[in-house]
Amino acid sequence: GTAYYVQVSAYNMKGWGPPQASVPPFAIPSNWREYDGRAPRRRGQAEALDHLLSQVKTVHQHCVCHEPCKNQPQSRKHSVSKSLKHLFHPGSKFLKTLKRGLYLTAIFYKDDNILVTHEDQIPVVEIDDTYSCLLMQDFLWFTKVSCMWEEILWLRQCVTVSQSSCSCILQTRFKMLLAISQMQGLLGIQDLGQVFFEPVKDKQGNILIVTLKEVKTNQTFESVRWVPICKLQTSRKSVSSPEEPTALDMLLISVQDKLAYHQRSSHALSPGLYLGYLKLCSAVDQIRVLVPERLPNILCHVKIRSNPNISREEWEWLQKMVSVEEPVPAEPEAKTSQNHLFQELQVAIKELMTLVNIPLQEAKDFRLYSQEVLDFGGQVSFLLLLPPSDDVCTAPGQNNPYTPRSGFLTLPLQIFELGKE
């Protein structure tokens, strides 16, 4: 509520120059939330989720699925049979070849080196050799599980009671948890990293779910060793034909692209206010969102200014601007913060339309999302530019007349929501 005035004088060896007043001449510190007194969207959400998880764990402590006596005879029987079967085969349990099924592979990398088994293979374990369920549903469930790597044993205990069920989905998800536990045990580490946004599939019916993790410390792993990525790619002799490569060969060929995606997805934007573009594409089993390859964890965007804060006066002006019926509102009076935001928005919209390859004359039908300013960590904020309501989400079979140039990709919406900011 206090007006602050600022003036600046230049200085050199001859002394001070005349003071120059700021434009605008004064400013009153405020925030857009003061317009209607709303609280931050994420206030208390993390605490609420932790509380829910603790409640679920408390309930399951006395569940029948946690009785060790029922699982002990079965596990003892399996351990005896496995010890006899593998008595003369002391090698690791990582797979060398794929046999038409669903598999889990973990890519650990450090600088230009990648973690491989003693057979110079990327670590792979089997999930299901008779997989026939809905891949996208199971894959998206797997990505959620990746947020709880340290809770896999507890999740397995909770799902064990459903083993007798004839549900294909429950059976597959229990096998996913078993495969994760197996990979964690073989590598000697719980955190398997971030799930790549799409499985690798080949024409032979093999499906690979890929996790990626960068190792920045001298961490030791079991049953594996480090080799240069280029050496692994040149030394591997593919057993598949160039016309129909296996999923493992496809993974090896594209591993550097996947590592680049993983590194870029952890980058953060510099502090400031940005203008983002929301564009969705729907398919039969999922909705995908358009993102830039260089920063796949955020929407397509351009920077408006380095100050992330939007004042109450600026937000009031934006509310008036989006409520008028004229496509181009009148420019605000000169020498005000609203005037500066108006000019910055004009420049940003032109730059954003060029970036996503949309003719500027089409922008007159676009809308500015006026419900809230998206806030990311207090240092980055977003205003959203939306296409006309009928064009926000491209339906299956509908061609988008304005396809972005190279440098963009579409991520499944759930993967985008799980991405790091």
N, C-alpha and C positions, 0 to 999 in steps of 0.2 A: 503493500500500500504506500510505500515511500518512493517518491520520484528521485532518480539519481541523474545528475548532470556530469558530463565528462568533457574536458577540453585538453588538447594535446599541443605541446610545443616541441619543435625540433631543436637540436643542440649540436654545435660543432665547436671548433677551436676559437671561433669569434664570439661565442656566447649563444644565448637563447633567441629563437625567432618568435614572432607574434603567436599568441595562442589561437588555435583553430577549434571551433565548436564541433561537436559530434553531429552526425545525421543518422537518426533523428536527434533533436537537441537533448532529449532526456528519455529515460526508460524506467518503467516500474516493474521490478522482478515479479514474475508470476508464472503459472503453469497452466496448461490447457485443462487440467483436471478441476481447476477452480471454477470453471464455467458451470458445471453441474454437480461439483463436489463428489465425483465418483472415486472409489478406491482403486488401487492397482489391481489388475486382473489376477495376477499370480500371488497375491498376498495370502499366505497361509496354505497354499496348495500343496507344497512339498511336505509340510508338517502333517496335513490331513491324509496324504497318501501313506506316509510312514505309519500313522496311527491305524489306518485301515489294514495295512500289512501285518502289524503287530497283533491286531484283533483276529485276523485269519489264522495266524500262527498259533495263537492261544487256543482257539477252538480246535485246531487240528492236533494239538498235543495229546488229546485224549481220544483221537479217532482210531478206529480199528486198523487203519492203514499204517499206523506207527507201532503196531505190536511186533516186536522182533521175533517172537517165538514162531509166528506163522511163516515168516520168510526164511528163517534159518535153515530148516531141513532142505528146502528147495535150492538155496544158494550153495549148501554144502554138497549136494548131489552134482550140481553143475561144475563146481570147482574140481571135484574128483574126475569127472569125465573129461574136462578140459586138460587137466594135468596129464592124463593118459594119452589123449589125442596129440598133444603137443610135446610129449616127452622127448622126442628126438628132433624137434623143430624149435630150438630156443630163440629164433629170430623175433623181431618186433611184430606187432599185430597190425601194422599199417598195411593197406592194400597196395598191390602193384598194378593190377588191372581192374577194369570195371566190367560188370556182367549184367547190364540192363537193370538198373535200380537207382535208388536215391542215396546220395553219399554226402558226407561232410568233409570239407577240406579247410585247413587252417594255413594261412600265409603269414609268416612272421618275417619281418625284414629289418635290416639295420644297415644304413648307408646304401651300398650297392650289393649287399649280400642278402641271401634268402636262406631260410631254414629248410633243410631236406633230410630225408631218412638216410640210412647208411647205403640204401640202394639208389641214392640220388633221385628220389621221388619226393614231390610235395606231399606232406602228410595227409592221408585220406583214410577215413573209416566209413564203414557201411552203416546206413540208417535202415534201409528196407530194400530187400532184393526182389520184392513183388509189389512195388509201389503202383497203385492205381487210383489214388484219391485226387482231390482237387488241389493242385500244386500251389496256386496262389494263396488260398486260405491257409494252408499249412505253412507256407513260406512266411507269410506275414505274422503268424503266430510265433514262428521261430525267431523273427526279429524282435518281438517283444520279450521273449525269453532271454535274448542276448543282453537285456538290461539287468539281468539277475544271474550272471554267471556263478556267483558265489553261493547261490541258493539252489543249485541244480539237484543236489542230494535231497533237500527238503521237498522240492517239486516232484521228484521221482517217487518219494514216499506217498505223496498225496495222490498221484495218478495210478499207483500200483493197484489200488482197489478196483480200477476199471479194466484191468487186463482181461478179465473174463468176458467183457462186453464184446458184442459182435460189431460194434461201431468201427468202421475203417478209420475215421478221424481220430478216435481215442487211441487206437492201436498204433497209428502212425506217430502221434505226438509222444506217446510213451517211448517208442523206438528212437525218436529224436533226442529225448532226454538221456537215454542209454548211450547213444552215440556221442553226445556231448561229454558225458562222464568218462567214456572210454578215451576220447581225445584229451581231456584234461589229465587223466591218469597217465597216458603214454608220454605226454609232453612234460608233466610235472608242474603245470600251471593252471590256475582257474580261469583267468581272464583270457578269452580267445579273441577279443577284439571286436571290431565293427563288422556287421554283416554287409556284404556287397549287395547293391540294390536290386540285382536280378540273378537268378540261378543260371548256371552254364548248362546248356542242353545240346545233345548231339542227335544224329539221325538213328543211332542204334538204340535209343531209349534210355540213355544214361543222363542223370541230372545231378549236378554238383551245387551244393550250397557252400558259398565261399565266405570265410571270415578273414579280416585283415587286421594286423596289429604291427605297429612300429615299436621296435625295442631300442630304447635309448640308453640302457644301462648294460653292464656286463653280467647279464642274467644267464644262468646255466639252465639248460634243458636236457631232458633224458631222451635217449634213443635217436637223437638227431644231431646235425652238425651244420655249420655255415659254409655256403659256397657262393661265389659271385653269380649274379643273375645271368650275365652274358655267357658264362661258362656252362651254366645249366642248360640254357637254350641251344647252344651250339653242340653240346655233347649228347643231348637226348636224341636217340634214334627212334623216330615214330614208327609204331607198328600199324598205324592206320594209313589209309590212302589220302593223298592231298585233296581229293574230291569230297571225301567224307571223313574228316578228322574226328577223333574221339573227343569227349568232353575234356579229358586231361590234356590232350594236345592243344585244344582251343584255349584252355586256361593258361598253358605255358606260353602260347603265342601272344596272348593279350595281358600277361601278368604286369608288364610295365604300365599299361594304361590303367589297370586296376589300382596299382600302387599310387599313381598320380591322382586318381579320383580320391583315394583315401586321404592323401596328404592335403588336397585342396578342401576336402569336406571338414577339416578341422581348423581352417583359417578363419579369422575373425575380421570383420570390417573395422576400419578406423572410425573413431568417434565422429558422429555427425548426424544430420537429418538427411534421409534418403527418400526417393520416390520409387516405389516398387510397382511392378506390373503383374497382375494375377491372371494367369491363363491356364485352364484345365482341359484335359482331354480324357474322355471316358471310353472304356472298353466294356466287354461283357462282364469281366470279373474284377475290374479295378478302375480307379480314377488316377490319372497321372497329372503332375504339375510341371510347368515349364520353368527350368532353372538354367543359369549359365554354367558352363563346364568349369570355369575358373573358380567359382564359388558355389558348388552344388548344394550347400546347406542354406541358401537364401534365395529369395525370388529374384527375377531379373530386375535390375535397379540402376539408377544413376544417383550421384550425390548432389543434394541441393545446397548444403552448406555444412561447415564444420561444427556449428552449434546444434546439438541434438534437441534442445528445448524449444517448444512452441509455447509462446505466451498466451495468456487468456485473451488479450486483444486480437492476436492473430487467429486464434481458434474461433472467436466470435465472428471475425470477418469471413473465415472459411465457411462457417455455418450459413451465413447470409449468401455467400457466393453459390453454394450448392442448392440453395432453396429457390433461386430466381429461375424464371422460365426461359429467359434469354440464354442462348448458347454461349455468348461471350459477355460476362458481366462487366460493368463499368469499372475502369481502373480507379483504385482508391487515391485519395489526395496525396500529394507529394510529401516527402520528408516524414514518413511514418514507417513504423515497422511493418505494417500491413502492405505498404507499397513495395518494400524490399522483398517480402515474401511473394507478392504477386509477380514481380520481375523474375525472382529465382525460380518460381514454378513454371513460368513461360519457357525459360531456358531449359529446365529439366525435362519438361514434356516433349519439347522438340528433340532433345538428345535421346530420350527414351524411345520415341517413335522411330527414330533412325536406327537405334540399336536392335529393335525387334522387327524391323522391316515392315512398318505400317505407314502408309501415306498420311501426311500430316492432316489432310482434309478430313480423314476418317476420325481424327481425334475429337472432333466436335460432338460426336455421339458417345464419347467415353465419359465415365463418371469418376468423381473423387470420393473415396470411402470416407464418410464423415461421422461414423459412429465413434471412432476412437483413433488415437495415434498409437501405433504398435511400438511397444517399448521393449528393447532387448538389453537387459543388464544396466540400464540407466545411462549408457554411453552411446547407444545407437537407437535411433527412432525412425519409424517408417510412416509415410503417407502412401496409400495404395491407390493406383489408377486402375479402374475396372472397365473392361469392354462393355458394350450394351448387354443387357441381361440375357438376351438370347445367344450371345457369343462368348460368354464367360467360359462355358464348358462345351467343347466340340464333341458332338455325339458320334457314336460308331458309324462309319461310312460317310460321314460329313467331311468334306474337304475344307481345310482352312486356307482361304485365299491369300493370307499373308503369313507365309511360313518364315520363321526366323532364319537368318543366315547361319553358317557354320559357327560352332562355339556354344551350342545349346544342347540340352538333353531333357528328357521328361522322366521324372522320378515318380514311382508309386507314392500316392499321397501319405500313406502310413509311414513309409521310409523317410519321406521329407519331414514329417512331424517328429520322428525319432532322431533326426539329424542334430548335430551340435550347432549351436549358434556362434 
